Each structure stands twice: as C-alpha cells, then as structure tokens.
C-alpha cells in the first residue's frame, strides 16, 4: 500500500527532539507561524506524487486537518472477532 496516499494520524504534530533529547535552537526560539502547532496533525507515509525517499512508512509530515489533497487519505482498520 506504500505510495497510494499519505495517511492521516490522530496525533497532534510535535517535532522530534535531537539525539540528546533537547529541542533544537529553532524549536527553542520558534518563528511565528500562521497556525498554532497544536492545530497541525501528523501524516505518515508518502503518496504517488512524492519523491521516492518519502514513499515509506517512516516518512512523516504535518498539515492542518482541513487540508484536502488527492495525496492524503486514511486507512480503516477493524478487529476480527
């Protein structure tokens, strides 16, 4: 299923910390954004229009939950009794 569409995650976006666990200089002194970070949600994987290195499970991006593109989708999962 890799490459069909990036998948929405319910998680609120937060940058990964550095290897030492501390935030980077940019994260300590954030640049003013038009939206709050808490409004952004995680996208995982890549889509058919992305570069080859982005079409993998570990690829991670962020966007507003109101964003609509043909490269964003979701997966429905269900437990089998």
Wavefront OBJ file of the C-alpha trace (Angstrom):
o trace
v 0.000 0.000 0.000
v 3.001 2.288 0.065
v 2.720 5.191 -2.303
v -1.054 5.332 -2.691
v -1.564 8.207 -0.260
v -0.079 9.659 2.906
v -2.210 8.602 5.869
v -3.759 10.846 8.480
v -2.839 10.163 12.091
v -4.827 11.389 15.059
v -1.645 12.624 16.751
v -1.006 16.334 17.186
v 2.254 17.236 15.435
v 5.337 17.809 17.583
v 8.922 17.957 16.281
v 11.264 15.121 17.159
v 13.883 16.077 19.786
v 17.602 15.994 18.999
v 19.602 12.869 19.823
v 20.417 14.369 23.242
v 16.684 14.823 23.960
v 16.778 18.628 23.820
v 14.874 20.772 21.354
v 16.846 22.347 18.512
v 17.609 26.086 18.505
v 14.730 26.687 16.083
v 12.336 24.880 18.403
v 13.593 26.786 21.470
v 13.101 30.101 19.657
v 10.161 29.421 17.365
v 9.447 31.531 14.333
v 5.937 32.980 14.267
v 3.613 30.690 12.317
v 0.227 31.481 10.838
v -1.227 28.490 12.676
v -0.581 27.056 16.097
v 1.443 23.825 16.200
v -1.394 22.281 18.204
v -3.641 22.682 15.141
v -1.363 20.526 12.966
v -1.819 16.757 12.607
v 0.653 14.076 11.574
v 0.700 12.499 8.112
v 2.598 9.217 7.676
v 3.928 7.577 4.558
v 4.072 9.034 1.101
v 1.945 9.309 -1.991
v 2.299 8.717 -5.707
v 3.479 12.294 -6.342
v 6.177 12.282 -3.630
v 9.887 11.712 -4.105
v 10.984 8.068 -3.749
v 12.574 8.659 -0.308
v 9.215 9.899 1.024
v 7.270 6.794 -0.024
v 7.972 4.769 3.125
v 6.264 4.119 6.454
v 8.762 6.220 8.392
v 8.141 9.365 6.320
v 6.380 11.964 8.469
v 4.815 15.306 7.645
v 2.313 17.749 9.143
v -0.687 19.701 7.924
v -3.972 21.160 9.080
v -6.815 18.660 9.442
v -8.838 20.746 6.991
v -6.319 20.129 4.182
v -7.696 18.211 1.220
v -5.450 16.728 -1.477
v -5.520 13.673 -3.699
v -2.311 12.546 -1.984
v -3.826 12.368 1.538
v -6.026 9.526 2.726
v -6.743 7.322 5.705
v -6.892 3.638 6.494
v -9.829 1.958 8.147
v -8.845 -0.876 10.464
v -11.112 -3.295 12.240
v -10.543 -6.112 14.702
v -11.733 -9.514 13.631
v -13.660 -11.333 16.398
l 1 2 3 4 5 6 7 8 9 10 11 12 13 14 15 16 17 18 19 20 21 22 23 24 25 26 27 28 29 30 31 32 33 34 35 36 37 38 39 40 41 42 43 44 45 46 47 48 49 50 51 52 53 54 55 56 57 58 59 60 61 62 63 64 65 66 67 68 69 70 71 72 73 74 75 76 77 78 79 80 81
